[in-house]
């Protein structure tokens, strides 16, 4: 959606004169919209890595519980 706003800024460079100030302003506007456009992607990646950590921690806890239960079961049966 934000590309809709950023694209005309870059396309206007074709008709713009060689004025360094105007080119810099156009780049600043384009960069602003690009930065805002990237925020949802960065947030999504952070959420994915956060869920990955939660899942791995849950799996580690389940593995530890299984190991403890196996040791308890074996010690009660005298298998040590």
Residue, then its C-alpha position, 0 to 999 in steps of 0.5 A: x500500500x505504501x508503495x502507492x505513495x513512494x513510487x510517484x516520488x521516484x518517478x518524479x525524478x525523471x521530470x525534475x531538474x538537476x537540483x540537488x536539494x529537490x533530489x535529496x527531498x525526493x529521496x528522503x520522502x521515498x526513504x520515509x515510505x520505505x522505512x514505514x513499509x518495512x516495519x510490518x515485515x520486521x514485526x512479523x519476523x520478530x514474532x516468528x522468532x519469538x514463537x520459535x523460542x517459545x516452541x523450543x522451550x516447550x519442547x525442552x521442558x517436555x524432553x526434560x519431563x520425559x527423562x525425569x519420568x523415565x528415571x523415576x519409573x526405572x528407579x521404582x522398578x530397580x532398573x537404575 
